[in-house]
């Protein structure tokens, strides 16, 4: 019994250890999952010193303890004389919140300046970098708190600049990077912050606290009502329908293009269902390498300048200047490279097309060559058919005028062939045996359109034995044995 108990105890011990290892692995795996971006940008100029302990206490409780989760990336950016992050990293475990609390408690508000431009740009750089590093599932939450207008040291990039000038910076001026930004202005004499909120498209997300006695309550209440970060809509921007001049480029297919092309066009497709796209070309280049790799031609690409706006689920055509160092002659590979900023994030587009460069005259000739050849073949076939048809056998019948009851027999007449008409048994063209001799005559086809009557019973014809030309469909009068007359005609049989 003791041995059995020991075995069971050992089994459960091993199972428990295994479970703990698996659980630890899963916990660690979940901890490294990439969550939200949460950024606090906090004024540390001396003018905010009195309210500073209350502000950091509220941030610790309302943001750190109540809003952050394992997997989120937290950035704390104090700004004044400069804007250098005091905390930056992903929360790998709940205990990391203690480190954030300690950092907040250690902060001091003792700077001389309020360099708002550098603070905004620092926060935006983090957003761009983190989104590029796959923190792109949720809109970032940015809490920006200040009690003053812009004042900058001489060392600042934004020294002497007002709000309008600061927003001339391409990164700061990109409105699509401010989703999830919330501004807090403390004090009565704030002029710059409302304008900043307006220029970033977040004027409805600005809290002004003029009554400093109410600061703690108002700030805590306002932060608690900020909604959770919303999932970012997933989509992409595609470049489609490439054309070199008017010649469409297709991947995996050798396409003939004009060797002296000076323009390339394509469509910008926005697949997002709700999100508009703000797109700007940062760099562009292309090369053409011949099939035998003996020659590489550099190509200067000049894309559309400025911001290109593409509404959700829409396509916008664009064109680029296309200036190769020399003509693109013969077969080879055209490689195109674009570096594009899309809603604040840089993305590369690389395309490769098999092309066959030809001169405009060569392409024009090739365009009309095959249609002309097809047309010529059709004409030849029509003429040939018309000619051949004339020499093909023709089915004819003999009709006795006035006798509608007599059955007509069609005979296929080849060239140079003769066919009897008369009253003998088996005669293809049969006449009344009481009125006519066995063989009255013959009809002969001489060529395509020429026919002849050859008399065999001289008494039946006015001209006796003389051969004479005959036209199909014309009436031929014959004399009968009783000296009466009967009219007949030969004509083409109905199909």
DRENDO-1510 file (C-alpha; in Angstrom, 1 decimal, always signed):
<recs>
REC; n; res; u; v; w
REC; 1; UNK; +0.0; +0.0; +0.0 .
REC; 2; UNK; +2.8; +2.4; +0.9 .
REC; 3; UNK; +4.5; +1.8; -2.5 .
REC; 4; UNK; +1.2; +2.6; -4.3 .
REC; 5; UNK; +0.7; +5.8; -2.3 .
REC; 6; UNK; +4.3; +6.9; -3.1 .
REC; 7; UNK; +3.7; +6.2; -6.8 .
REC; 8; UNK; +0.5; +8.2; -6.8 .
REC; 9; UNK; +2.2; +11.0; -5.0 .
REC; 10; UNK; +5.0; +11.1; -7.5 .
REC; 11; UNK; +2.6; +11.0; -10.4 .
REC; 12; UNK; +0.6; +14.0; -9.0 .
REC; 13; UNK; +3.8; +15.9; -8.3 .
REC; 14; UNK; +5.1; +15.5; -11.9 .
REC; 15; UNK; +1.6; +16.4; -13.2 .
REC; 16; UNK; +1.5; +19.6; -11.1 .
REC; 17; UNK; +5.0; +20.6; -12.2 .
REC; 18; UNK; +4.1; +20.1; -15.8 .
REC; 19; UNK; +0.9; +22.1; -15.4 .
REC; 20; UNK; +2.8; +25.0; -13.8 .
REC; 21; UNK; +5.4; +25.0; -16.6 .
REC; 22; UNK; +2.6; +25.1; -19.2 .
REC; 23; UNK; +0.7; +27.7; -17.3 .
REC; 24; UNK; +3.8; +29.9; -17.0 .
REC; 25; UNK; +4.5; +29.6; -20.7 .
REC; 26; UNK; +1.0; +30.6; -21.6 .
REC; 27; UNK; +1.1; +33.5; -19.1 .
REC; 28; UNK; +4.4; +34.6; -20.5 .
REC; 29; UNK; +3.0; +34.3; -24.1 .
REC; 30; UNK; +0.0; +36.4; -23.2 .
REC; 31; UNK; +2.2; +38.9; -21.5 .
REC; 32; UNK; +4.2; +39.5; -24.7 .
REC; 33; UNK; +1.1; +40.0; -26.8 .
REC; 34; UNK; +1.0; +43.6; -28.2 .
REC; 35; UNK; -1.8; +45.7; -26.9 .
REC; 36; UNK; -2.6; +49.4; -26.8 .
REC; 37; UNK; -0.4; +52.4; -26.9 .
REC; 38; UNK; -0.8; +54.7; -23.9 .
REC; 39; UNK; +1.2; +58.0; -23.8 .
REC; 40; UNK; +1.1; +60.7; -21.1 .
REC; 41; UNK; +2.7; +64.0; -22.1 .
REC; 42; UNK; +3.1; +66.1; -19.0 .
REC; 43; UNK; +4.2; +69.7; -18.5 .
REC; 44; UNK; +7.0; +70.0; -15.9 .
REC; 45; UNK; +7.5; +73.8; -16.1 .
REC; 46; UNK; +7.8; +75.6; -12.8 .
REC; 47; UNK; +4.4; +77.3; -13.1 .
REC; 48; UNK; +2.6; +73.9; -12.6 .
REC; 49; UNK; +4.6; +73.0; -9.5 .
REC; 50; UNK; +1.8; +73.6; -7.0 .
REC; 51; UNK; -0.7; +71.4; -8.8 .
REC; 52; UNK; +1.8; +68.8; -9.9 .
REC; 53; UNK; +1.5; +66.3; -7.0 .
REC; 54; UNK; -2.3; +66.1; -7.5 .
REC; 55; UNK; -1.9; +65.6; -11.3 .
REC; 56; UNK; +0.7; +62.8; -11.0 .
REC; 57; UNK; -1.5; +61.1; -8.3 .
REC; 58; UNK; -4.5; +61.2; -10.7 .
REC; 59; UNK; -2.5; +59.9; -13.6 .
REC; 60; UNK; -1.2; +57.0; -11.4 .
REC; 61; UNK; -4.7; +56.0; -10.4 .
REC; 62; UNK; -6.8; +56.8; -13.5 .
REC; 63; UNK; -4.2; +55.8; -16.2 .
REC; 64; UNK; -1.6; +53.5; -14.7 .
REC; 65; UNK; -3.8; +51.4; -12.3 .
REC; 66; UNK; -7.2; +51.6; -14.0 .
REC; 67; UNK; -6.4; +51.8; -17.7 .
REC; 68; UNK; -3.1; +49.9; -18.4 .
REC; 69; UNK; -3.1; +46.1; -19.0 .
REC; 70; UNK; -0.3; +43.6; -19.5 .
REC; 71; UNK; +0.8; +43.8; -23.1 .
REC; 72; UNK; +0.2; +47.6; -23.4 .
REC; 73; UNK; +3.0; +49.9; -24.2 .
REC; 74; UNK; +3.3; +52.9; -21.9 .
REC; 75; UNK; +5.3; +56.1; -22.5 .
REC; 76; UNK; +5.7; +59.0; -20.0 .
REC; 77; UNK; +7.0; +62.2; -21.6 .
REC; 78; UNK; +7.7; +65.1; -19.3 .
REC; 79; UNK; +8.3; +68.3; -21.2 .
REC; 80; UNK; +9.6; +71.7; -20.4 .
REC; 81; UNK; +13.1; +72.7; -21.4 .
REC; 82; UNK; +13.1; +69.5; -23.5 .
REC; 83; UNK; +10.9; +66.4; -24.0 .
REC; 84; UNK; +12.8; +63.3; -22.9 .
REC; 85; UNK; +10.8; +60.1; -22.0 .
REC; 86; UNK; +11.1; +59.1; -18.3 .
REC; 87; UNK; +9.4; +55.7; -18.9 .
REC; 88; UNK; +9.0; +53.8; -22.1 .
REC; 89; UNK; +8.2; +50.1; -22.4 .
REC; 90; UNK; +5.7; +47.3; -22.7 .
REC; 91; UNK; +4.0; +46.0; -19.5 .
REC; 92; UNK; +5.2; +42.4; -19.2 .
REC; 93; UNK; +3.5; +41.8; -15.8 .
REC; 94; UNK; +1.2; +43.6; -13.4 .
REC; 95; UNK; +4.2; +44.4; -11.2 .
REC; 96; UNK; +5.4; +46.8; -13.9 .
REC; 97; UNK; +2.7; +49.3; -12.7 .
REC; 98; UNK; +4.7; +49.7; -9.5 .
REC; 99; UNK; +7.7; +51.0; -11.5 .
REC; 100; UNK; +5.4; +53.5; -13.3 .
REC; 101; UNK; +4.0; +54.7; -10.0 .
REC; 102; UNK; +7.5; +55.2; -8.6 .
REC; 103; UNK; +8.5; +57.1; -11.8 .
REC; 104; UNK; +5.5; +59.4; -11.4 .
REC; 105; UNK; +6.3; +60.1; -7.7 .
REC; 106; UNK; +9.9; +60.9; -8.6 .
REC; 107; UNK; +9.0; +63.5; -11.2 .
REC; 108; UNK; +9.5; +67.2; -10.5 .
REC; 109; UNK; +8.1; +70.4; -12.1 .
REC; 110; UNK; +11.0; +72.7; -12.1 .
REC; 111; UNK; +11.8; +73.6; -15.8 .
REC; 112; UNK; +11.9; +77.1; -17.1 .
REC; 113; UNK; +10.3; +76.6; -20.6 .
REC; 114; UNK; +7.2; +74.9; -22.1 .
REC; 115; UNK; +8.5; +73.4; -25.4 .
REC; 116; UNK; +5.1; +72.1; -26.6 .
REC; 117; UNK; +6.3; +71.5; -30.2 .
REC; 118; UNK; +9.0; +69.1; -29.2 .
REC; 119; UNK; +6.6; +67.3; -26.8 .
REC; 120; UNK; +4.0; +66.8; -29.6 .
REC; 121; UNK; +6.6; +65.6; -32.1 .
REC; 122; UNK; +8.2; +63.2; -29.5 .
REC; 123; UNK; +4.8; +61.6; -28.8 .
REC; 124; UNK; +4.0; +61.3; -32.6 .
REC; 125; UNK; +7.3; +59.7; -33.3 .
REC; 126; UNK; +6.5; +57.0; -30.7 .
REC; 127; UNK; +3.1; +56.4; -32.3 .
REC; 128; UNK; +4.6; +56.0; -35.8 .
REC; 129; UNK; +7.4; +53.7; -34.5 .
REC; 130; UNK; +5.1; +51.6; -32.4 .
REC; 131; UNK; +2.4; +51.2; -35.1 .
REC; 132; UNK; +5.2; +50.1; -37.4 .
REC; 133; UNK; +6.2; +47.6; -34.8 .
REC; 134; UNK; +2.7; +46.0; -34.9 .
REC; 135; UNK; +1.0; +48.0; -32.1 .
REC; 136; UNK; -1.6; +48.8; -34.7 .
REC; 137; UNK; -4.7; +47.0; -33.4 .
REC; 138; UNK; -6.1; +49.9; -31.3 .
REC; 139; UNK; -6.1; +53.7; -31.6 .
REC; 140; UNK; -3.5; +55.1; -29.2 .
REC; 141; UNK; -4.5; +57.0; -26.0 .
REC; 142; UNK; -2.5; +60.2; -25.6 .
REC; 143; UNK; -3.1; +62.5; -22.5 .
REC; 144; UNK; -1.5; +65.9; -23.0 .
REC; 145; UNK; -1.5; +68.2; -19.9 .
REC; 146; UNK; -0.1; +71.7; -19.7 .
REC; 147; UNK; -0.7; +75.0; -17.9 .
REC; 148; UNK; +1.1; +77.4; -20.2 .
REC; 149; UNK; +1.6; +78.6; -23.7 .
REC; 150; UNK; +4.6; +77.9; -25.9 .
REC; 151; UNK; +8.0; +79.1; -24.6 .
REC; 152; UNK; +11.1; +77.5; -26.1 .
REC; 153; UNK; +14.8; +77.5; -25.3 .
REC; 154; UNK; +17.2; +78.5; -28.1 .
REC; 155; UNK; +18.3; +74.8; -28.3 .
REC; 156; UNK; +14.8; +73.8; -29.5 .
REC; 157; UNK; +14.0; +73.1; -33.1 .
REC; 158; UNK; +10.8; +75.1; -32.6 .
REC; 159; UNK; +12.5; +78.1; -31.0 .
REC; 160; UNK; +10.5; +81.3; -31.7 .
REC; 161; UNK; +7.7; +79.4; -33.6 .
REC; 162; UNK; +4.0; +79.9; -32.9 .
REC; 163; UNK; +1.3; +77.2; -33.3 .
REC; 164; UNK; +0.8; +77.8; -37.0 .
REC; 165; UNK; +4.5; +77.4; -37.7 .
REC; 166; UNK; +4.8; +74.3; -35.5 .
REC; 167; UNK; +2.1; +72.6; -37.5 .
REC; 168; UNK; +4.0; +73.3; -40.7 .
REC; 169; UNK; +6.1; +70.3; -39.6 .
REC; 170; UNK; +5.0; +67.4; -41.8 .
REC; 171; UNK; +4.6; +65.0; -38.9 .
REC; 172; UNK; +2.9; +67.4; -36.5 .
REC; 173; UNK; +0.6; +68.6; -39.3 .
REC; 174; UNK; -0.7; +65.1; -40.1 .
REC; 175; UNK; -4.2; +65.1; -38.6 .
REC; 176; UNK; -4.6; +61.4; -39.1 .
REC; 177; UNK; -2.1; +60.7; -36.2 .
REC; 178; UNK; -4.2; +62.5; -33.5 .
REC; 179; UNK; -7.0; +59.9; -33.2 .
REC; 180; UNK; -7.2; +59.2; -29.4 .
REC; 181; UNK; -5.5; +62.5; -28.3 .
REC; 182; UNK; -7.0; +64.3; -25.2 .
REC; 183; UNK; -5.9; +67.7; -24.0 .
REC; 184; UNK; -6.0; +69.2; -20.6 .
REC; 185; UNK; -5.3; +73.0; -20.1 .
REC; 186; UNK; -4.9; +74.2; -16.5 .
REC; 187; UNK; -5.3; +77.9; -15.7 .
REC; 188; UNK; -7.1; +80.9; -17.1 .
REC; 189; UNK; -4.6; +82.3; -19.6 .
REC; 190; UNK; -4.2; +79.5; -22.1 .
REC; 191; UNK; -4.2; +80.6; -25.8 .
REC; 192; UNK; -2.0; +78.0; -27.6 .
REC; 193; UNK; -3.6; +74.8; -26.4 .
REC; 194; UNK; -7.1; +75.4; -27.7 .
REC; 195; UNK; -5.6; +76.3; -31.1 .
REC; 196; UNK; -3.4; +73.1; -31.0 .
REC; 197; UNK; -6.5; +71.0; -30.2 .
REC; 198; UNK; -8.3; +72.6; -33.1 .
REC; 199; UNK; -5.5; +72.1; -35.6 .
REC; 200; UNK; -5.1; +68.5; -34.7 .
REC; 201; UNK; -8.9; +68.0; -35.1 .
REC; 202; UNK; -9.5; +67.3; -31.4 .
REC; 203; UNK; -11.1; +70.6; -30.3 .
REC; 204; UNK; -14.0; +68.5; -28.8 .
REC; 205; UNK; -11.5; +66.6; -26.6 .
REC; 206; UNK; -10.1; +69.6; -24.7 .
REC; 207; UNK; -10.7; +70.0; -20.9 .
REC; 208; UNK; -10.0; +73.5; -19.5 .
REC; 209; UNK; -9.7; +73.7; -15.7 .
REC; 210; UNK; -9.7; +77.3; -14.6 .
REC; 211; UNK; -10.8; +76.7; -11.0 .
REC; 212; UNK; -7.7; +75.1; -9.5 .
REC; 213; UNK; -9.6; +74.1; -6.3 .
REC; 214; UNK; -11.6; +71.8; -8.6 .
REC; 215; UNK; -8.6; +70.4; -10.4 .
REC; 216; UNK; -8.4; +67.0; -8.7 .
REC; 217; UNK; -12.1; +66.3; -9.0 .
REC; 218; UNK; -12.5; +67.6; -12.6 .
REC; 219; UNK; -9.4; +65.9; -14.0 .
REC; 220; UNK; -10.1; +62.6; -12.3 .
REC; 221; UNK; -13.8; +62.6; -13.5 .
REC; 222; UNK; -12.8; +63.6; -17.0 .
REC; 223; UNK; -10.1; +60.9; -17.4 .
REC; 224; UNK; -12.5; +58.3; -16.1 .
REC; 225; UNK; -14.9; +59.1; -18.8 .
REC; 226; UNK; -12.4; +58.8; -21.7 .
REC; 227; UNK; -13.6; +55.7; -23.6 .
REC; 228; UNK; -11.5; +52.6; -24.0 .
REC; 229; UNK; -9.2; +52.6; -27.1 .
REC; 230; UNK; -11.1; +51.6; -30.1 .
REC; 231; UNK; -9.9; +48.9; -32.5 .
REC; 232; UNK; -8.2; +50.4; -35.6 .
REC; 233; UNK; -10.0; +49.4; -38.8 .
REC; 234; UNK; -8.0; +46.9; -40.7 .
REC; 235; UNK; -7.4; +47.6; -44.4 .
REC; 236; UNK; -4.7; +48.5; -46.8 .
REC; 237; UNK; -3.7; +50.8; -49.7 .
REC; 238; UNK; -2.9; +49.2; -53.0 .
REC; 239; UNK; -1.3; +50.5; -56.2 .
REC; 240; UNK; -3.1; +48.9; -59.2 .
REC; 241; UNK; -3.6; +49.2; -62.9 .
REC; 242; UNK; +0.0; +50.3; -63.8 .
REC; 243; UNK; +0.3; +51.8; -67.3 .
REC; 244; UNK; +3.4; +53.0; -69.2 .
REC; 245; UNK; +1.9; +55.7; -71.3 .
REC; 246; UNK; -1.2; +53.8; -72.6 .
REC; 247; UNK; +0.3; +50.3; -72.4 .
REC; 248; UNK; -1.0; +48.3; -69.4 .
REC; 249; UNK; +1.7; +46.5; -67.3 .
REC; 250; UNK; +0.9; +43.0; -66.1 .
REC; 251; UNK; +2.9; +40.8; -63.7 .
REC; 252; UNK; +4.0; +37.5; -65.1 .
REC; 253; UNK; +3.3; +38.6; -68.7 .
REC; 254; UNK; +5.8; +40.1; -71.2 .
REC; 255; UNK; +4.1; +43.3; -72.2 .
REC; 256; UNK; +5.1; +45.4; -75.2 .
REC; 257; UNK; +5.6; +49.1; -74.3 .
REC; 258; UNK; +6.8; +52.2; -76.1 .
REC; 259; UNK; +10.6; +52.5; -75.6 .
REC; 260; UNK; +10.4; +56.3; -75.3 .
REC; 261; UNK; +7.6; +56.5; -72.6 .
REC; 262; UNK; +7.7; +59.6; -70.5 .
REC; 263; UNK; +4.8; +58.9; -68.0 .
REC; 264; UNK; +3.7; +56.1; -65.8 .
REC; 265; UNK; +0.2; +56.0; -64.3 .
REC; 266; UNK; -1.5; +53.8; -61.7 .
REC; 267; UNK; -4.5; +53.8; -59.4 .
REC; 268; UNK; -4.4; +54.3; -55.6 .
REC; 269; UNK; -7.0; +52.0; -54.1 .
REC; 270; UNK; -8.1; +52.6; -50.5 .
REC; 271; UNK; -9.7; +49.3; -49.1 .
REC; 272; UNK; -10.6; +50.8; -45.7 .
REC; 273; UNK; -14.4; +50.9; -45.3 .
REC; 274; UNK; -14.5; +54.0; -43.1 .
REC; 275; UNK; -11.0; +55.5; -42.9 .
REC; 276; UNK; -9.8; +58.0; -45.5 .
REC; 277; UNK; -6.2; +57.9; -46.6 .
REC; 278; UNK; -3.7; +60.8; -46.4 .
REC; 279; UNK; -0.9; +59.7; -48.7 .
REC; 280; UNK; +2.4; +61.4; -49.7 .
REC; 281; UNK; +5.2; +60.1; -51.8 .
REC; 282; UNK; +8.6; +60.4; -50.0 .
REC; 283; UNK; +10.9; +58.7; -52.6 .
REC; 284; UNK; +10.6; +57.0; -56.0 .
REC; 285; UNK; +13.0; +55.3; -58.4 .
REC; 286; UNK; +13.0; +52.7; -61.1 .
REC; 287; UNK; +15.4; +50.6; -63.3 .
REC; 288; UNK; +15.2; +48.6; -66.5 .
REC; 289; UNK; +17.5; +45.6; -66.9 .
REC; 290; UNK; +17.8; +43.9; -70.3 .
REC; 291; UNK; +17.0; +40.2; -70.5 .
REC; 292; UNK; +20.6; +39.2; -70.9 .
REC; 293; UNK; +21.5; +41.5; -67.9 .
REC; 294; UNK; +24.1; +43.3; -70.0 .
REC; 295; UNK; +22.5; +46.7; -69.6 .
REC; 296; UNK; +20.8; +48.5; -66.7 .
REC; 297; UNK; +19.0; +51.8; -67.4 .
REC; 298; UNK; +18.4; +54.1; -64.4 .
REC; 299; UNK; +15.0; +55.8; -64.5 .
REC; 300; UNK; +14.0; +59.0; -62.7 .
REC; 301; UNK; +10.4; +58.8; -61.3 .
REC; 302; UNK; +8.7; +62.1; -60.4 .
REC; 303; UNK; +5.5; +61.3; -58.5 .
REC; 304; UNK; +2.7; +63.7; -57.6 .
REC; 305; UNK; +3.8; +66.1; -54.9 .
REC; 306; UNK; +2.0; +67.0; -51.7 .
REC; 307; UNK; -0.7; +65.2; -49.8 .
REC; 308; UNK; -3.0; +62.9; -51.9 .
REC; 309; UNK; -6.4; +62.2; -50.2 .
REC; 310; UNK; -8.3; +59.1; -51.1 .
REC; 311; UNK; -11.7; +58.6; -49.5 .
REC; 312; UNK; -12.7; +55.2; -48.0 .
REC; 313; UNK; -13.5; +52.5; -50.5 .
REC; 314; UNK; -12.5; +54.7; -53.4 .
REC; 315; UNK; -9.8; +54.8; -56.1 .
REC; 316; UNK; -7.8; +57.8; -57.2 .
REC; 317; UNK; -5.6; +57.8; -60.3 .
REC; 318; UNK; -2.2; +59.4; -60.2 .
REC; 319; UNK; +0.6; +59.9; -62.7 .
REC; 320; UNK; +4.4; +60.1; -62.4 .
REC; 321; UNK; +7.1; +61.5; -64.7 .
REC; 322; UNK; +9.1; +58.8; -66.2 .
REC; 323; UNK; +12.6; +59.8; -67.4 .
REC; 324; UNK; +15.0; +56.9; -68.3 .
REC; 325; UNK; +18.6; +57.7; -69.1 .
REC; 326; UNK; +18.1; +56.0; -72.5 .
REC; 327; UNK; +15.4; +54.3; -74.4 .
REC; 328; UNK; +14.1; +51.0; -73.0 .
REC; 329; UNK; +14.8; +48.7; -76.0 .
REC; 330; UNK; +14.1; +45.0; -76.2 .
REC; 331; UNK; +13.0; +42.6; -73.5 .
REC; 332; UNK; +13.8; +43.1; -69.9 .
REC; 333; UNK; +12.6; +43.7; -66.3 .
REC; 334; UNK; +11.2; +47.1; -65.2 .
REC; 335; UNK; +11.6; +47.5; -61.4 .
REC; 336; UNK; +9.7; +50.3; -59.6 .
REC; 337; UNK; +10.2; +51.4; -56.0 .
REC; 338; UNK; +8.1; +53.8; -54.0 .
REC; 339; UNK; +8.4; +55.0; -50.4 .
REC; 340; UNK; +5.1; +56.4; -49.3 .
REC; 341; UNK; +3.8; +57.9; -46.0 .
REC; 342; UNK; +0.2; +56.7; -45.4 .
REC; 343; UNK; -1.6; +58.3; -42.5 .
REC; 344; UNK; +1.7; +58.9; -40.8 .
REC; 345; UNK; +3.3; +55.5; -41.4 .
REC; 346; UNK; +5.9; +54.8; -44.1 .
REC; 347; UNK; +5.3; +51.9; -46.4 .
REC; 348; UNK; +7.3; +50.6; -49.4 .
REC; 349; UNK; +5.9; +49.4; -52.7 .
REC; 350; UNK; +8.1; +47.4; -55.0 .
REC; 351; UNK; +6.9; +46.2; -58.4 .
REC; 352; UNK; +8.6; +44.2; -61.2 .
REC; 353; UNK; +7.2; +43.9; -64.7 .
REC; 354; UNK; +8.4; +42.0; -67.8 .
REC; 355; UNK; +8.4; +44.4; -70.7 .
REC; 356; UNK; +9.5; +44.5; -74.3 .
REC; 357; UNK; +10.5; +48.0; -75.4 .
REC; 358; UNK; +9.7; +49.0; -79.0 .
REC; 359; UNK; +9.6; +52.2; -80.9 .
REC; 360; UNK; +6.2; +53.9; -81.4 .
REC; 361; UNK; +6.3; +53.1; -85.2 .
REC; 362; UNK; +7.0; +49.4; -84.4 .
REC; 363; UNK; +4.1; +49.2; -82.0 .
REC; 364; UNK; +1.8; +51.0; -84.4 .
REC; 365; UNK; +2.8; +48.6; -87.2 .
REC; 366; UNK; +2.2; +45.6; -84.8 .
REC; 367; UNK; -1.1; +47.0; -83.8 .
REC; 368; UNK; -2.4; +47.1; -87.4 .
REC; 369; UNK; -0.4; +44.1; -88.8 .
REC; 370; UNK; -2.5; +41.3; -87.4 .
REC; 371; UNK; -5.9; +43.0; -88.1 .
REC; 372; UNK; -4.7; +43.6; -91.6 .
REC; 373; UNK; -3.6; +40.1; -92.0 .
REC; 374; UNK; -6.9; +38.7; -90.7 .
REC; 375; UNK; -8.8; +41.1; -93.0 .
REC; 376; UNK; -6.6; +40.0; -96.0 .
REC; 377; UNK; -7.2; +36.3; -95.1 .
REC; 378; UNK; -11.0; +36.9; -94.9 .
REC; 379; UNK; -10.9; +38.7; -98.3 .
REC; 380; UNK; -8.9; +35.9; -99.9 .
REC; 381; UNK; -11.2; +33.3; -98.5 .
REC; 382; UNK; -14.3; +35.2; -99.8 .
REC; 383; UNK; -12.7; +35.5; -103.2 .
REC; 384; UNK; -11.6; +31.9; -103.3 .
REC; 385; UNK; -15.0; +30.7; -102.2 .
REC; 386; UNK; -16.7; +32.9; -104.8 .
REC; 387; UNK; -14.4; +31.5; -107.5 .
REC; 388; UNK; -14.6; +27.9; -106.3 .
REC; 389; UNK; -18.3; +28.1; -106.0 .
REC; 390; UNK; -18.6; +29.0; -109.7 .
REC; 391; UNK; -16.9; +25.8; -110.6 .
REC; 392; UNK; -18.7; +23.6; -108.3 .
REC; 393; UNK; -21.5; +21.4; -109.7 .
REC; 394; UNK; -24.8; +23.2; -110.1 .
REC; 395; UNK; -28.2; +21.4; -109.6 .
REC; 396; UNK; -30.7; +22.2; -112.4 .
REC; 397; UNK; -34.2; +21.1; -113.2 .
REC; 398; UNK; -36.2; +21.2; -116.4 .
REC; 399; UNK; -39.7; +22.8; -116.2 .
REC; 400; UNK; -42.4; +22.3; -118.8 .
REC; 401; UNK; -44.3; +25.5; -119.1 .
REC; 402; UNK; -47.9; +25.2; -118.2 .
REC; 403; UNK; -47.6; +21.7; -116.9 .
REC; 404; UNK; -47.4; +22.1; -113.1 .
REC; 405; UNK; -48.2; +18.5; -112.3 .
REC; 406; UNK; -45.1; +17.0; -113.9 .
REC; 407; UNK; -42.5; +16.0; -111.3 .
REC; 408; UNK; -39.2; +17.8; -111.7 .
REC; 409; UNK; -35.9; +16.0; -111.4 .
REC; 410; UNK; -32.8; +17.8; -110.3 .
REC; 411; UNK; -29.5; +16.9; -111.9 .
REC; 412; UNK; -26.1; +18.0; -110.6 .
REC; 413; UNK; -24.2; +19.5; -113.6 .
REC; 414; UNK; -20.4; +19.5; -113.6 .
REC; 415; UNK; -18.2; +21.4; -116.0 .
REC; 416; UNK; -18.2; +20.0; -119.6 .
REC; 417; UNK; -21.0; +17.6; -118.7 .
REC; 418; UNK; -24.0; +16.9; -121.0 .
REC; 419; UNK; -27.4; +15.7; -120.0 .
REC; 420; UNK; -30.1; +14.3; -122.3 .
REC; 421; UNK; -33.7; +15.6; -122.4 .
REC; 422; UNK; -36.4; +13.6; -124.2 .
REC; 423; UNK; -38.9; +10.8; -123.8 .
REC; 424; UNK; -36.7; +7.7; -123.4 .
REC; 425; UNK; -37.0; +5.7; -120.3 .
REC; 426; UNK; -34.6; +6.8; -117.6 .
REC; 427; UNK; -33.9; +10.2; -119.2 .
REC; 428; UNK; -33.0; +12.7; -116.5 .
REC; 429; UNK; -35.1; +15.4; -118.1 .
REC; 430; UNK; -38.3; +13.6; -119.2 .
REC; 431; UNK; -40.7; +14.8; -121.9 .
REC; 432; UNK; -44.0; +13.3; -123.1 .
REC; 433; UNK; -43.2; +10.2; -125.2 .
REC; 434; UNK; -46.3; +10.6; -127.3 .
REC; 435; UNK; -45.2; +14.1; -128.4 .
REC; 436; UNK; -41.4; +13.8; -128.5 .
REC; 437; UNK; -38.7; +11.4; -129.8 .
REC; 438; UNK; -36.5; +9.4; -127.3 .
REC; 439; UNK; -33.7; +12.0; -127.3 .
REC; 440; UNK; -34.7; +15.6; -128.3 .
REC; 441; UNK; -31.4; +17.2; -127.3 .
REC; 442; UNK; -28.8; +17.7; -124.7 .
REC; 443; UNK; -27.9; +20.6; -122.3 .
REC; 444; UNK; -24.2; +21.1; -121.7 .
REC; 445; UNK; -22.3; +23.2; -119.1 .
REC; 446; UNK; -19.3; +24.7; -120.9 .
REC; 447; UNK; -17.9; +26.8; -118.0 .
REC; 448; UNK; -18.9; +28.6; -114.9 .
REC; 449; UNK; -21.7; +30.6; -116.5 .
REC; 450; UNK; -21.9; +29.4; -120.1 .
REC; 451; UNK; -24.5; +26.8; -121.2 .
REC; 452; UNK; -25.3; +25.2; -124.6 .
REC; 453; UNK; -28.1; +23.3; -126.2 .
REC; 454; UNK; -27.2; +20.5; -128.6 .
REC; 455; UNK; -30.1; +19.3; -130.8 .
REC; 456; UNK; -30.5; +15.5; -131.4 .
REC; 457; UNK; -34.0; +15.6; -133.0 .
REC; 458; UNK; -33.7; +18.2; -135.8 .
REC; 459; UNK; -37.4; +18.3; -136.2 .
REC; 460; UNK; -37.9; +19.6; -132.7 .
REC; 461; UNK; -35.9; +22.8; -133.3 .
REC; 462; UNK; -36.3; +25.6; -135.6 .
REC; 463; UNK; -32.6; +25.8; -136.2 .
REC; 464; UNK; -32.3; +22.1; -137.0 .
REC; 465; UNK; -28.9; +20.5; -135.9 .
REC; 466; UNK; -27.2; +23.8; -135.0 .
REC; 467; UNK; -25.8; +24.1; -131.5 .
REC; 468; UNK; -26.7; +27.3; -129.7 .
REC; 469; UNK; -25.9; +29.1; -126.5 .
REC; 470; UNK; -28.4; +29.0; -123.7 .
REC; 471; UNK; -29.0; +31.1; -120.6 .
REC; 472; UNK; -30.5; +29.3; -117.6 .
REC; 473; UNK; -34.1; +30.4; -117.0 .
REC; 474; UNK; -34.8; +31.4; -120.5 .
REC; 475; UNK; -37.7; +29.7; -122.4 .
REC; 476; UNK; -36.9; +27.1; -125.1 .
REC; 477; UNK; -39.7; +26.2; -127.6 .
REC; 478; UNK; -39.9; +22.7; -129.0 .
REC; 479; UNK; -41.9; +21.2; -131.9 .
REC; 480; UNK; -43.9; +18.1; -131.1 .
REC; 481; UNK; -44.6; +15.2; -133.5 .
REC; 482; UNK; -48.1; +16.5; -134.2 .
REC; 483; UNK; -46.6; +19.9; -135.1 .
REC; 484; UNK; -47.8; +21.6; -132.0 .
REC; 485; UNK; -45.4; +23.5; -129.7 .
REC; 486; UNK; -44.2; +23.0; -126.1 .
REC; 487; UNK; -42.2; +25.5; -124.1 .
REC; 488; UNK; -39.6; +24.3; -121.6 .
REC; 489; UNK; -36.8; +26.0; -119.5 .
REC; 490; UNK; -33.8; +24.9; -117.5 .
REC; 491; UNK; -33.2; +26.6; -114.2 .
REC; 492; UNK; -31.3; +26.2; -110.9 .
REC; 493; UNK; -33.0; +23.8; -108.5 .
REC; 494; UNK; -34.2; +25.4; -105.3 .
REC; 495; UNK; -32.1; +24.6; -102.2 .
</recs>
